Amino acid sequence: MAFEPRQTPHDGSVRTAVGRRFAAIEAWLETEREQVALWAPVGIGAGIAAWFLLLDPAQWLAFCCGALGLACLTAMLPGHGRLRHMLMIGALLATMGCLLIWAKAVMLGEPPLARPVFVRVTAEVRSVRAVPAQDMVRATLRPIDAPTLPRTIRVNIATDDVPHGLGEGAIIRLRTRLMPPAPPAVPGAYDFAARAYSQGIGATGKALRPIEVQRPSQEAPPLRARLFAHIVAQVDGPAEGIAAALATGDQGAIAEPDAEAMRRSGLAHLLSISGLHVTALIGATIFLLMRLMALSRRAALDWPLMLIAAAGGALVGIGYTWLTGAEVPTVRSCIAALLVLGGLALGRDAITLRLVASGALLVLILWPEALVGPSFQMSFAAVTAIVALAEHPRFRAFAAARDEAWPRKIGRGLAVTLATGIVVELVLMPIALFHFHKAGMLGAFANLIAIPLTTFVVMPLEVLALLFDLIGLGAPFWWLTGQALGLLLWIAHGVAASPMATLLAPAMRPALFGCVILGLLWCLLWRSRLRWLGLPPVVGGVALVLLAPPPDLLVTGDGRHVAVRTSAGMAILRDRAGDYVRDTLSESAGYEGELDAIADLPEARCSSDLCALRLKDGGGRTWRLLLTRSDMLIDRTAFQKDCAAADIVLSDRRLPRWCQPRWIKIDRWLLARTGGLAITLKKGEVHTVHRPGDAHPWIARPPVRKRTRPAPQL
């Protein structure tokens, strides 16, 4: 018997085992039937994400055909199980998402300017936005009789150069240097080109004096601009920018040190008009309307007070959303608030994950490009985490109101707030690491004080100040608002100064980020114990990012700025680089500290034209780098010898063919195809901004020059 062949199961037993597994999946989905609909925004979001990740129309079309094929295949399968319906509807939603963003990009986007140009242009002003923190004004213009220019351009005008009569509807003539919207400077950096394309901006530049106003504006400034200017004039000191942002959503008056402190302390969400502001305003409106109507005996007995108060709150919420510019977090919050008010008016509990899913679905249908932005991801992730935590039975039992002594009641409230803040920080960590390469660690503790201070002190004082300004008595309330905001900034700077305030990491790969997000959604959207199967991808993805070796060499897309990692930190080629370039290079490398000058390094030898540098990677190998620092012509004999001795040669100009380093030559010709670079020397990895064959419409492509042959002589 020991030498007889083993028995193998026949086809019927295999089918039985497969059938049992499908039956187990169906039984689990039956217990989670109320959560299945929450995956509808995930389906349409998968199609939108596929359009951004795939390269060209052939791949986009292949994705749509594959998704439709999956839908047809599942539709032909026998049975009526939930898994079959989920796959079929999910494939259809993914196809719809891909086609939706594709169609919107083709019909409504603005192709970028092909190359930088100096022009004198006559244009109509479409909008004007003041940026006091940078001492300038941003004007969106529509060029007139300029077929070679995009339909919409944006120029920055210095405050001292702003002419009288500049406003919406004015016609001006100016000289400017226009450039295509900037792509990411290095891999993982902010992609302004994609955002500008979705906003319809085809070029940006700086206006040069003089600026002629051929027809002054006849329209009054928009209400948002007037409110912004009024608040900035009423509040003194650094608090003016925070006060203006809380009321209008415009952060242009916030100084960069204060904005950085708010980001590091985890309080930056207070500056973006979102659920906190909309909820506070609508809640205050409903409270006041209920109290005022209750003063009338007839209204209290005969009128549907909750329905009237909910309608008033809805109108105030819609007006506030319009006033603050209708940004994605504000729209999401307004939609959610309207659904909540509708549920309250009908006498139902409307604060559920279905509410969040409905808001996400509506935002993705109207603004599909918002999916890849940090605003959409962080706002919906935070709200989903809060609602999912509130729906957990144990947390709901702990947070439920009860008759107890006030010290225990206050302690319970603080514990609930702290637990909610910690959960939100953990959920937002991978999103913050992907977009900003840093995540707040102490935000939950800072928000314990900052959120009540903003909700119950700052915003009511600011509303009272605006109301009393109508009769000229708002000065005392503005003073109190400034003092409260000073306390908020003190908290932000105090928390930001801690070395544990932020967690830094180098740029995360999009595929890894997608796995982490799917794991988060799996944990948040299901209710049974199987929800924790999504935890390993989240923990593993974050661990891989934190343990990944940072790049040793960063090169911006124009080749002018180079950052190298040394044993003592990081150093930059041009020590006169601005703060924006320094911050971009530091964040992409996951480095927090000052960037030294490469010329000051002991392992570097620099002249006015060249820098030779020796770098050691993690494996102990020494790499030789040669970098150009000027536009001067260098002697060929010496330069050719140095090129041959170097492993990497880097320049912001085009290098001749006879310059042949041992490994890679990075010059203007290569960077025009690749964009910025991030290089890890130990592994020999080179990551680029541009992907070969990328056909997304916001990528600027210079026109091909056709060579014409001279006409033959007759």
NUMI-863436 format. One record per residue (C-alpha): residue number from 1; x, y, z. Coordinates in steps of 0.25 Angstrom, whole numbers. Layout:
REM NUMI-863436
- NUM,X,Y,Z
...
END
This chain:
REM NUMI-863436
- 1,0,0,0
- 2,12,9,3
- 3,16,8,-12
- 4,2,10,-18
- 5,0,23,-26
- 6,-8,34,-18
- 7,-22,37,-21
- 8,-25,50,-28
- 9,-39,57,-27
- 10,-47,56,-39
- 11,-53,68,-47
- 12,-66,67,-39
- 13,-59,69,-25
- 14,-51,81,-31
- 15,-63,87,-35
- 16,-69,84,-22
- 17,-58,91,-14
- 18,-58,103,-23
- 19,-73,104,-21
- 20,-71,104,-6
- 21,-61,115,-7
- 22,-71,123,-15
- 23,-82,120,-6
- 24,-73,125,6
- 25,-71,138,-1
- 26,-85,140,-4
- 27,-89,137,10
- 28,-79,147,15
- 29,-84,158,5
- 30,-98,155,10
- 31,-94,159,24
- 32,-87,171,18
- 33,-99,175,8
- 34,-101,189,14
- 35,-86,192,11
- 36,-85,187,-3
- 37,-91,200,-9
- 38,-79,208,-3
- 39,-70,202,-13
- 40,-77,210,-25
- 41,-68,222,-23
- 42,-56,212,-23
- 43,-60,206,-36
- 44,-61,220,-43
- 45,-49,225,-37
- 46,-41,212,-42
- 47,-44,216,-56
- 48,-40,231,-54
- 49,-27,226,-47
- 50,-24,217,-59
- 51,-25,228,-69
- 52,-15,236,-61
- 53,-6,224,-59
- 54,-6,218,-74
- 55,1,226,-84
- 56,-6,228,-97
- 57,-20,226,-104
- 58,-17,212,-108
- 59,-15,208,-94
- 60,-27,216,-89
- 61,-36,209,-100
- 62,-30,195,-96
- 63,-34,198,-82
- 64,-48,201,-85
- 65,-49,189,-95
- 66,-43,180,-84
- 67,-53,186,-73
- 68,-65,184,-83
- 69,-60,170,-86
- 70,-60,167,-71
- 71,-74,172,-70
- 72,-79,164,-81
- 73,-72,151,-76
- 74,-78,153,-62
- 75,-92,156,-68
- 76,-92,143,-76
- 77,-88,135,-63
- 78,-100,126,-57
- 79,-106,130,-44
- 80,-110,143,-37
- 81,-99,144,-26
- 82,-94,158,-21
- 83,-80,155,-25
- 84,-84,154,-40
- 85,-92,167,-39
- 86,-81,174,-32
- 87,-71,170,-43
- 88,-80,174,-54
- 89,-84,187,-48
- 90,-70,191,-43
- 91,-65,188,-58
- 92,-75,197,-63
- 93,-72,208,-53
- 94,-57,207,-56
- 95,-60,209,-71
- 96,-69,221,-68
- 97,-58,227,-60
- 98,-48,225,-70
- 99,-57,231,-81
- 100,-61,242,-73
- 101,-48,248,-70
- 102,-43,245,-84
- 103,-55,253,-90
- 104,-53,264,-80
- 105,-38,265,-83
- 106,-41,266,-98
- 107,-52,276,-98
- 108,-49,285,-86
- 109,-34,285,-84
- 110,-24,296,-89
- 111,-12,291,-96
- 112,1,297,-91
- 113,10,307,-98
- 114,20,300,-107
- 115,32,308,-102
- 116,36,320,-94
- 117,33,333,-102
- 118,35,348,-99
- 119,22,355,-104
- 120,15,368,-104
- 121,0,364,-102
- 122,-13,371,-101
- 123,-22,363,-92
- 124,-36,364,-85
- 125,-35,362,-70
- 126,-43,350,-65
- 127,-40,350,-50
- 128,-30,357,-41
- 129,-25,351,-28
- 130,-16,358,-18
- 131,-5,350,-11
- 132,0,360,0
- 133,10,349,6
- 134,18,350,-7
- 135,15,364,-10
- 136,9,362,-23
- 137,-5,360,-31
- 138,-8,349,-39
- 139,-17,352,-52
- 140,-23,342,-61
- 141,-24,348,-75
- 142,-31,344,-88
- 143,-21,349,-100
- 144,-28,357,-111
- 145,-24,354,-125
- 146,-13,345,-121
- 147,-15,332,-128
- 148,-1,326,-125
- 149,-4,328,-110
- 150,-13,319,-101
- 151,-27,324,-98
- 152,-24,326,-84
- 153,-11,331,-77
- 154,-7,335,-63
- 155,3,346,-60
- 156,8,351,-47
- 157,9,366,-45
- 158,17,372,-34
- 159,9,380,-24
- 160,16,393,-28
- 161,13,391,-43
- 162,-2,389,-42
- 163,-8,400,-50
- 164,-21,407,-46
- 165,-33,401,-52
- 166,-28,387,-52
- 167,-40,377,-50
- 168,-49,367,-56
- 169,-53,372,-70
- 170,-42,382,-72
- 171,-33,381,-84
- 172,-18,383,-82
- 173,-6,383,-91
- 174,7,377,-85
- 175,20,371,-88
- 176,23,358,-81
- 177,31,345,-83
- 178,22,333,-84
- 179,25,319,-80
- 180,18,306,-81
- 181,12,302,-67
- 182,24,295,-59
- 183,24,280,-59
- 184,30,274,-46
- 185,44,278,-44
- 186,48,265,-39
- 187,41,251,-38
- 188,30,252,-27
- 189,29,267,-27
- 190,17,276,-29
- 191,11,275,-43
- 192,6,289,-46
- 193,5,286,-61
- 194,-6,275,-59
- 195,-14,285,-50
- 196,-12,296,-59
- 197,-17,288,-71
- 198,-30,284,-63
- 199,-32,299,-59
- 200,-31,304,-74
- 201,-17,311,-72
- 202,-8,309,-83
- 203,4,318,-79
- 204,9,326,-67
- 205,18,338,-66
- 206,22,351,-59
- 207,18,364,-65
- 208,28,374,-68
- 209,26,389,-66
- 210,20,398,-71
- 211,6,392,-71
- 212,-4,400,-80
- 213,-19,400,-76
- 214,-27,402,-89
- 215,-40,400,-83
- 216,-42,400,-68
- 217,-51,391,-61
- 218,-65,395,-60
- 219,-69,384,-50
- 220,-68,384,-35
- 221,-58,374,-29
- 222,-64,361,-26
- 223,-70,359,-12
- 224,-59,349,-8
- 225,-48,359,-12
- 226,-55,370,-4
- 227,-57,362,8
- 228,-42,357,7
- 229,-37,372,6
- 230,-46,376,18
- 231,-41,365,27
- 232,-27,368,24
- 233,-28,383,27
- 234,-35,380,40
- 235,-26,370,46
- 236,-11,373,49
- 237,1,364,49
- 238,2,350,45
- 239,-12,347,49
- 240,-18,355,37
- 241,-15,343,27
- 242,-21,333,36
- 243,-34,341,38
- 244,-35,344,23
- 245,-33,329,20
- 246,-44,325,30
- 247,-54,334,24
- 248,-51,333,9
- 249,-42,321,7
- 250,-31,329,1
- 251,-18,327,7
- 252,-10,337,0
- 253,-8,346,12
- 254,-1,335,21
- 255,14,337,22
- 256,22,324,18
- 257,27,322,32
- 258,13,322,38
- 259,8,313,27
- 260,20,303,29
- 261,17,303,44
- 262,2,300,42
- 263,6,288,32
- 264,17,283,42
- 265,7,283,54
- 266,-4,276,47
- 267,-13,289,47
- 268,-13,292,32
- 269,-27,286,30
- 270,-32,298,38
- 271,-27,308,27
- 272,-35,300,16
- 273,-50,302,16
- 274,-55,288,19
- 275,-65,281,28
- 276,-61,288,41
- 277,-64,302,35
- 278,-77,298,28
- 279,-82,289,39
- 280,-79,300,49
- 281,-86,311,41
- 282,-98,302,37
- 283,-100,298,52
- 284,-99,312,57
- 285,-110,316,46
- 286,-119,305,50
- 287,-117,308,65
- 288,-120,323,63
- 289,-132,320,54
- 290,-138,310,64
- 291,-136,319,76
- 292,-142,331,68
- 293,-154,323,63
- 294,-157,317,77
- 295,-159,331,82
- 296,-172,331,75
- 297,-183,322,81
- 298,-190,320,68
- 299,-177,316,61
- 300,-173,307,72
- 301,-187,300,72
- 302,-191,300,57
- 303,-178,301,48
- 304,-168,290,45
- 305,-157,297,51
- 306,-146,286,48
- 307,-150,287,33
- 308,-149,302,33
- 309,-136,302,40
- 310,-130,292,32
- 311,-134,299,19
- 312,-128,312,25
- 313,-115,304,28
- 314,-115,299,14
- 315,-116,312,8
- 316,-105,318,17
- 317,-96,306,13
- 318,-98,308,-2
- 319,-95,322,-1
- 320,-82,320,8
- 321,-78,310,-2
- 322,-80,319,-14
- 323,-73,331,-6
- 324,-60,323,-3
- 325,-58,318,-18
- 326,-65,305,-18
- 327,-52,297,-15
- 328,-53,282,-15
- 329,-53,280,1
- 330,-63,291,2
- 331,-72,285,-9
- 332,-71,271,-2
- 333,-74,277,11
- 334,-86,285,6
- 335,-92,273,-1
- 336,-90,264,11
- 337,-96,275,20
- 338,-108,276,10
- 339,-110,261,11
- 340,-109,262,26
- 341,-120,273,26
- 342,-129,265,17
- 343,-128,253,26
- 344,-130,261,39
- 345,-142,268,32
- 346,-148,254,29
- 347,-145,249,43
- 348,-134,239,40
- 349,-120,237,43
- 350,-112,243,31
- 351,-98,243,37
- 352,-93,229,31
- 353,-83,224,21
- 354,-93,224,10
- 355,-94,239,12
- 356,-79,240,9
- 357,-79,231,-3
- 358,-91,239,-9
- 359,-82,252,-7
- 360,-70,245,-13
- 361,-78,239,-25
- 362,-84,253,-28
- 363,-70,260,-27
- 364,-64,250,-36
- 365,-75,251,-47
- 366,-74,266,-47
- 367,-59,268,-45
- 368,-52,254,-48
- 369,-38,261,-48
- 370,-39,264,-33
- 371,-37,249,-30
- 372,-21,250,-32
- 373,-21,263,-23
- 374,-17,263,-8
- 375,-29,271,-5
- 376,-39,261,-10
- 377,-32,249,-4
- 378,-29,255,10
- 379,-43,261,12
- 380,-50,248,8
- 381,-40,239,15
- 382,-42,247,28
- 383,-57,248,28
- 384,-58,233,24
- 385,-49,229,36
- 386,-57,238,46
- 387,-70,232,42
- 388,-65,218,41
- 389,-59,220,55
- 390,-72,226,60
- 391,-80,214,54
- 392,-71,204,62
- 393,-80,197,73
- 394,-69,198,84
- 395,-66,213,81
- 396,-80,217,80
- 397,-83,210,93
- 398,-71,218,100
- 399,-75,231,93
- 400,-90,230,96
- 401,-95,241,105
- 402,-99,237,119
- 403,-102,243,133
- 404,-89,244,140
- 405,-81,254,148
- 406,-75,266,139
- 407,-60,262,141
- 408,-63,249,135
- 409,-71,255,124
- 410,-60,265,121
- 411,-50,253,121
- 412,-58,244,112
- 413,-60,256,102
- 414,-45,258,102
- 415,-42,243,100
- 416,-52,242,89
- 417,-46,255,82
- 418,-32,249,84
- 419,-35,235,79
- 420,-42,241,66
- 421,-30,250,64
- 422,-20,239,65
- 423,-29,230,55
- 424,-29,242,45
- 425,-14,244,46
- 426,-11,229,44
- 427,-21,229,32
- 428,-15,242,26
- 429,-1,238,28
- 430,2,230,15
- 431,-6,241,7
- 432,3,252,13
- 433,16,243,11
- 434,12,241,-4
- 435,9,256,-7
- 436,17,264,2
- 437,28,254,7
- 438,25,257,21
- 439,14,253,31
- 440,10,260,44
- 441,12,252,57
- 442,7,262,68
- 443,-6,267,60
- 444,-15,259,69
- 445,-10,266,81
- 446,-10,280,75
- 447,-24,278,70
- 448,-29,276,84
- 449,-27,290,86
- 450,-28,296,72
- 451,-41,291,67
- 452,-49,296,79
- 453,-42,309,79
- 454,-45,311,64
- 455,-59,306,65
- 456,-64,312,78
- 457,-55,325,79
- 458,-49,329,66
- 459,-60,327,56
- 460,-71,333,65
- 461,-63,345,68
- 462,-60,347,53
- 463,-74,346,50
- 464,-78,356,61
- 465,-67,365,56
- 466,-72,365,42
- 467,-87,367,46
- 468,-83,379,55
- 469,-75,385,44
- 470,-88,388,37
- 471,-90,399,48
- 472,-76,402,50
- 473,-74,395,64
- 474,-66,383,60
- 475,-52,388,65
- 476,-53,381,79
- 477,-57,368,72
- 478,-45,369,62
- 479,-36,371,74
- 480,-41,359,81
- 481,-40,351,68
- 482,-26,355,66
- 483,-22,350,80
- 484,-29,337,78
- 485,-22,335,65
- 486,-9,339,72
- 487,-11,327,82
- 488,-14,318,70
- 489,-1,322,63
- 490,7,320,76
- 491,1,306,78
- 492,5,303,63
- 493,19,308,64
- 494,21,301,78
- 495,17,288,72
- 496,25,290,59
- 497,38,293,67
- 498,38,279,73
- 499,47,269,66
- 500,36,259,66
- 501,26,268,59
- 502,28,261,45
- 503,32,248,39
- 504,40,250,26
- 505,41,240,15
- 506,46,240,0
- 507,36,240,-11
- 508,27,228,-12
- 509,24,220,-24
- 510,10,221,-30
- 511,8,206,-30
- 512,12,205,-16
- 513,3,216,-12
- 514,-9,210,-19
- 515,-7,197,-11
- 516,-7,205,2
- 517,-20,212,-2
- 518,-27,199,-6
- 519,-23,194,8
- 520,-28,206,15
- 521,-41,205,7
- 522,-43,190,11
- 523,-41,194,26
- 524,-50,205,26
- 525,-62,201,17
- 526,-65,187,22
- 527,-70,183,36
- 528,-66,169,39
- 529,-53,163,44
- 530,-48,161,30
- 531,-47,176,29
- 532,-33,175,36
- 533,-28,167,23
- 534,-25,181,18
- 535,-16,184,29
- 536,-3,177,24
- 537,-3,185,11
- 538,-4,198,18
- 539,7,195,29
- 540,16,188,18
- 541,15,199,9
- 542,18,210,19
- 543,29,202,24
- 544,35,200,10
- 545,35,215,8
- 546,41,218,22
- 547,52,208,20
- 548,55,211,5
- 549,68,217,2
- 550,67,232,-1
- 551,73,237,-15
- 552,87,241,-15
- 553,86,251,-26
- 554,74,260,-30
- 555,74,268,-43
- 556,63,278,-47
- 557,57,278,-61
- 558,65,290,-66
- 559,78,284,-61
- 560,82,296,-53
- 561,80,291,-39
- 562,86,278,-34
- 563,86,273,-20
- 564,95,262,-15
- 565,94,253,-2
- 566,107,253,6
- 567,111,247,19
- 568,109,260,26
- 569,95,263,20
- 570,91,269,6
- 571,98,280,-3
- 572,93,288,-14
- 573,101,292,-27
- 574,96,307,-27
- 575,96,312,-13
- 576,88,324,-18
- 577,76,316,-21
- 578,63,321,-16
- 579,54,315,-4
- 580,45,308,-14
- 581,56,300,-21
- 582,62,297,-7
- 583,49,292,-1
- 584,46,284,-14
- 585,59,277,-14
- 586,59,274,2
- 587,45,269,2
- 588,47,259,-10
- 589,59,254,-3
- 590,53,252,10
- 591,63,262,17
- 592,61,272,27
- 593,72,282,29
- 594,80,293,22
- 595,86,290,8
- 596,101,293,8
- 597,108,297,-4
- 598,115,287,-12
- 599,127,296,-14
- 600,129,296,2
- 601,130,281,3
- 602,144,275,6
- 603,142,264,-5
- 604,139,274,-16
- 605,148,283,-25
- 606,141,294,-31
- 607,145,306,-40
- 608,136,316,-46
- 609,132,307,-58
- 610,133,293,-52
- 611,132,284,-40
- 612,138,271,-38
- 613,132,262,-27
- 614,134,249,-20
- 615,122,242,-14
- 616,122,228,-7
- 617,109,220,-8
- 618,104,210,2
- 619,112,199,-3
- 620,125,206,-1
- 621,128,209,-16
- 622,133,223,-19
- 623,126,231,-31
- 624,132,242,-38
- 625,123,254,-42
- 626,126,265,-52
- 627,117,277,-52
- 628,117,290,-60
- 629,114,303,-53
- 630,114,314,-64
- 631,112,316,-78
- 632,126,319,-82
- 633,133,311,-93
- 634,143,301,-86
- 635,156,296,-93
- 636,153,283,-100
- 637,166,276,-97
- 638,164,277,-82
- 639,149,275,-82
- 640,150,263,-90
- 641,160,257,-81
- 642,151,260,-69
- 643,139,254,-76
- 644,146,241,-78
- 645,150,240,-63
- 646,136,243,-58
- 647,125,233,-55
- 648,114,244,-57
- 649,115,257,-64
- 650,104,267,-62
- 651,101,280,-69
- 652,89,290,-71
- 653,94,292,-86
- 654,96,282,-97
- 655,109,274,-96
- 656,117,271,-108
- 657,118,256,-113
- 658,132,255,-110
- 659,129,256,-95
- 660,127,242,-91
- 661,127,238,-76
- 662,127,224,-71
- 663,113,223,-67
- 664,103,234,-71
- 665,103,248,-77
- 666,92,257,-73
- 667,91,269,-81
- 668,80,278,-87
- 669,77,268,-98
- 670,74,257,-88
- 671,67,265,-78
- 672,57,270,-89
- 673,53,256,-91
- 674,53,251,-77
- 675,50,263,-68
- 676,56,263,-54
- 677,64,251,-49
- 678,65,244,-36
- 679,77,235,-36
- 680,81,224,-25
- 681,95,220,-27
- 682,96,207,-20
- 683,85,201,-28
- 684,88,209,-41
- 685,73,213,-41
- 686,69,225,-49
- 687,55,231,-47
- 688,50,241,-57
- 689,39,251,-57
- 690,34,248,-71
- 691,31,234,-76
- 692,34,230,-90
- 693,22,230,-99
- 694,14,238,-89
- 695,3,245,-97
- 696,-5,252,-86
- 697,-9,266,-92
- 698,-2,275,-81
- 699,12,270,-85
- 700,18,281,-94
- 701,24,277,-107
- 702,32,287,-115
- 703,28,287,-129
- 704,37,279,-139
- 705,44,288,-148
- 706,43,284,-162
- 707,56,285,-171
- 708,53,291,-184
- 709,62,289,-196
- 710,66,301,-204
- 711,60,302,-218
- 712,69,297,-229
- 713,75,308,-237
- 714,70,309,-251
END
